[in-house]
């Protein structure tokens, strides 16, 4: 597995080896010893996936302390435009974002430290998004910021959104606890 630096400290693209033959593909998304060797957290307590159709935008979500968490995300079917926004007040990249395409064929992942908002937009006809987190979901700590308040150039500025995501505060309105 390769750990690829991004312009934002602590945020990494991970590129696992993809094994493929005439039977199909194998992609190992987590191996504790490899994560330790790469200096990444290995304490994941919850994993889930969501399915979405083209044009869906989910985010920008996170959990506030004391339930902030590390995430490692990937797209296991289809292709998504994935974004992380730095909410760490002492970070040199505070309020900046990083985006990349997560593609099931490529197998790449985004490792997101605590203190980031995260969201994605579905680019393919459908997608399956896999999320691994270091803290179990806590509704009382769950929140987010408005998808269109961070200067992100989304592939579509008229996405399909949930009522929750429509009602989130803007980045400038958000008082960061990170």
C-alpha positions as CSV (number, residue, x, y, z in Angstrom):
1,X,0.0,0.0,0.0
2,X,1.3,3.4,-0.9
3,X,0.6,6.5,1.3
4,X,0.4,9.6,-0.9
5,X,0.8,13.0,0.7
6,X,-1.8,15.7,0.0
7,X,-1.4,19.5,0.4
8,X,-3.2,19.2,3.8
9,X,-1.2,17.8,6.7
10,X,-2.4,14.5,8.0
11,X,-4.7,13.8,5.0
12,X,-3.5,11.0,2.8
13,X,-4.6,9.2,-0.3
14,X,-4.0,5.5,0.1
15,X,-3.4,3.2,-2.9
16,X,-3.6,-0.5,-2.1
17,X,-2.3,-3.1,-4.4
18,X,-5.1,-4.4,-6.7
19,X,-4.9,-8.1,-7.6
20,X,-6.7,-8.9,-10.8
21,X,-7.1,-11.9,-13.1
22,X,-9.8,-13.5,-15.3
23,X,-11.8,-14.4,-12.1
24,X,-12.1,-10.8,-10.9
25,X,-10.3,-8.5,-8.4
26,X,-9.0,-8.5,-4.8
27,X,-8.3,-5.2,-3.0
28,X,-7.1,-5.3,0.6
29,X,-8.4,-2.1,2.2
30,X,-7.1,-2.6,5.7
31,X,-4.1,-4.5,7.1
32,X,-3.2,-3.5,10.7
33,X,0.6,-4.0,10.3
34,X,0.7,-2.0,7.1
35,X,-1.3,0.9,8.7
36,X,1.1,0.8,11.6
37,X,4.1,0.9,9.3
38,X,2.6,3.9,7.5
39,X,2.0,5.7,10.8
40,X,-1.8,5.6,10.5
41,X,-4.4,4.9,13.1
42,X,-5.5,1.3,13.3
43,X,-8.4,1.7,15.8
44,X,-11.5,1.3,13.7
45,X,-14.7,0.6,15.6
46,X,-17.4,0.9,12.9
47,X,-17.6,0.2,9.2
48,X,-20.6,0.7,6.9
49,X,-21.5,1.4,3.3
50,X,-24.1,3.4,1.5
51,X,-25.4,3.1,-2.0
52,X,-26.3,6.1,-4.1
53,X,-27.3,7.0,-7.6
54,X,-25.6,9.5,-10.0
55,X,-26.0,13.1,-8.9
56,X,-26.3,12.4,-5.1
57,X,-24.2,14.5,-2.8
58,X,-23.7,13.4,0.8
59,X,-22.0,15.8,3.2
60,X,-20.2,17.6,4.4
61,X,-20.4,15.5,7.7
62,X,-18.3,15.0,10.8
63,X,-18.7,14.3,14.6
64,X,-17.6,16.9,17.1
65,X,-15.6,16.1,20.2
66,X,-15.7,14.1,22.4
67,X,-16.7,11.8,19.5
68,X,-14.5,13.2,16.7
69,X,-13.1,10.4,14.6
70,X,-10.6,9.3,12.0
71,X,-12.1,8.0,8.8
72,X,-10.8,5.9,6.0
73,X,-13.1,6.0,3.0
74,X,-13.3,4.3,-0.4
75,X,-15.7,3.6,-3.3
76,X,-16.1,-0.1,-3.8
77,X,-18.4,0.2,-6.9
78,X,-18.5,3.1,-9.3
79,X,-16.8,6.5,-9.0
80,X,-17.2,9.4,-6.6
81,X,-15.8,12.9,-6.2
82,X,-14.6,12.9,-2.6
83,X,-13.8,16.0,-0.5
84,X,-12.3,16.7,2.9
85,X,-12.4,20.2,4.6
86,X,-9.9,21.0,7.3
87,X,-11.7,22.3,10.4
88,X,-8.6,22.3,12.7
89,X,-8.2,25.9,13.9
90,X,-4.4,25.6,14.5
91,X,-3.8,24.0,11.1
92,X,-2.0,26.0,8.4
93,X,-4.7,24.7,6.0
94,X,-7.7,25.7,8.2
95,X,-10.9,26.0,6.1
96,X,-9.1,24.6,3.0
97,X,-10.3,21.5,1.2
98,X,-8.8,18.7,-0.8
99,X,-10.7,16.7,-3.4
100,X,-10.0,13.6,-5.5
101,X,-11.8,10.9,-7.4
102,X,-12.3,7.6,-5.6
103,X,-12.7,4.9,-8.2
104,X,-13.5,1.3,-7.5
105,X,-11.4,0.2,-10.5
106,X,-8.4,2.0,-9.0
107,X,-9.1,1.0,-5.4
108,X,-7.8,4.2,-3.9
109,X,-8.9,5.5,-0.5
110,X,-8.8,8.7,1.5
111,X,-7.5,8.7,5.1
112,X,-9.1,11.5,7.0
113,X,-7.8,12.6,10.5
114,X,-10.1,13.9,13.2
115,X,-11.1,17.5,12.6
116,X,-12.3,17.3,9.0
117,X,-15.6,17.6,7.3
118,X,-16.2,15.0,4.6
119,X,-18.5,14.6,1.7
120,X,-18.8,13.0,-1.7
121,X,-20.7,13.3,-5.0
122,X,-21.6,10.3,-7.2
123,X,-20.2,10.5,-10.7
124,X,-21.1,7.1,-12.0
125,X,-24.6,5.7,-12.6
126,X,-24.5,4.4,-9.1
127,X,-21.8,3.9,-6.4
128,X,-21.2,2.0,-3.2
129,X,-19.3,4.1,-0.7
130,X,-17.4,2.3,2.2
131,X,-16.7,4.3,5.4
132,X,-14.5,3.0,8.2
133,X,-14.4,5.1,11.4
134,X,-12.5,5.1,14.7
135,X,-15.5,6.1,16.8
136,X,-19.0,4.5,16.6
137,X,-21.7,6.9,15.3
138,X,-23.0,9.2,18.0
139,X,-26.2,11.1,17.0
140,X,-25.6,13.8,19.6
141,X,-22.2,14.6,18.1
142,X,-23.2,14.3,14.4
143,X,-23.2,17.5,12.4
144,X,-21.9,19.1,9.3
145,X,-21.4,22.2,7.2
146,X,-23.2,23.2,4.0
147,X,-21.8,21.6,0.9
148,X,-21.6,24.8,-1.2
149,X,-20.0,27.1,1.5
150,X,-16.4,26.0,1.1
151,X,-15.4,27.1,-2.4
152,X,-15.4,23.5,-3.7
153,X,-15.9,23.1,-7.4
154,X,-18.3,20.2,-7.3
155,X,-19.0,18.3,-10.6
156,X,-22.6,19.4,-10.4
157,X,-23.9,22.5,-8.5
158,X,-27.4,21.2,-8.5
159,X,-27.0,17.8,-6.8
160,X,-29.5,15.6,-5.1
161,X,-29.4,16.4,-1.4
162,X,-31.0,15.2,1.8
163,X,-33.1,17.6,3.9
164,X,-30.4,17.3,6.6
165,X,-27.7,18.4,4.2
166,X,-29.8,21.3,2.9
167,X,-30.2,22.7,6.4
168,X,-26.6,22.6,7.6
169,X,-24.8,25.8,8.6
170,X,-22.2,27.4,6.3
171,X,-18.4,27.0,6.9
172,X,-18.2,30.7,8.1
173,X,-21.1,30.1,10.6
174,X,-19.5,27.0,12.1
175,X,-17.6,27.5,15.4
176,X,-14.9,24.8,15.1
177,X,-14.2,22.8,18.3
178,X,-11.2,21.2,16.7
